[in-house]
Amino acid sequence: MIQIKKSKKGTLSEFIIRPNPSMPWRVIKKIYFFFSIFILIISLVLCYFGLYLAIPFYGIEVLLLGYALYFTCLKSTFYQIIRISSRLIEVKTVQGKKIIKEEFNRDWSKFRLVTTYFNRPSYIVISSQGKNTRIGDFLCESERLELFKKIS
């Protein structure tokens, strides 16, 4: 998903690139709650029949499901901000609280769309003074091509 912001002067363009979210946090909590109740009911039925050894495995299953859903939600906090001004190109990569900021001189920078072989996705690279930075790796192919047309 690409959001574009331009300043009133027209000298600053800002591109906010986010992966397409799988599910909102509210829906993930509802799914986790539903499956937890469902597994609790199954474990109570097994207790009724005297199968107590299965209960710890259902607890582990609930914990693993919670971890998987949390990990999915954590991946949606990743995004990149590309600011292009008349003199600088700034790439800020944010994942949770971790922020990586890179700056490039606009006059010495070049955007390249690198195509690959054997059905591998292409990628966009900013090159400047021997330093390469990939942007938009999590975008689908059509969004990546659209971004490349807008930034170059």
Steps between C-alpha positions, in 0.01 A plus 500: 500500500648834395397839640631814334524839671624814329581830664332821397817628338537188292866453595443219750337169417440236762417138424378277782528133407322240712438129446140403442362414843373146546249578776438785745604446863135501613413208269809307609393529865150377416637199307736414788217527753272280285761227455596515870137444604463222242813323628384546861169332417680207335730461802199504738333225296818294519515555878146369524615178331807476727767589241701741716829453315373693196444824695866621501519453124194720452664764718811489285281528191335816635841653578638419154190643333541820703866525404424449130225763499719747692789444258265564206382824658856606580601474133235758409687768702774509234502796258734722303491876449678651201538878501626659182595867521694720261835402660448178699336161480424364845398136553364415843427133573285442810421167666338545837740720700801430278568785254768494231557833327710542185563818305617538141603805302240537226749612236711186546217251548331275252187287525522166321240231443687170499319220322590140570455169327294186564184665640677681782365843585681813396624753754576872520847618601625848589870522411731777611878505551530120513214458748186312391171494689203288401154647545151357470598132527161411648296659220335296229641530148240749369542730802878481466483606134261783590736620775799490266317713241410760764842531665720498192 
